[in-house]
């Protein structure tokens, strides 16, 4: 199953709803390696790199991500699914 479909099945969030405004990328932390918008793009490309990104594992980003999207896309839920999937695949 693709990462996009996994996220949609577990959260109801369809990552394709992203309109590419990059407002979510204003959420940042010293321990992140990719902006949230880049994570979305990697998910759409089904790139496994997203699962090992420091951004996914940043607790500070997780807290801030719940209000990161102007379209009310729940990025915190996406991050939790990505964490769970990384553990399931044995990547962390």
Secondary structure, DSSP 4 states (H G I P E B T S, - for coil): --HHHHHHHHH---GGG--S--GGGG---TT-SS-HHHHHHHHHTT-GGGGG-HHHH-HHHHHHHTT--TT---HHHHHHHHHHHHHHTT--
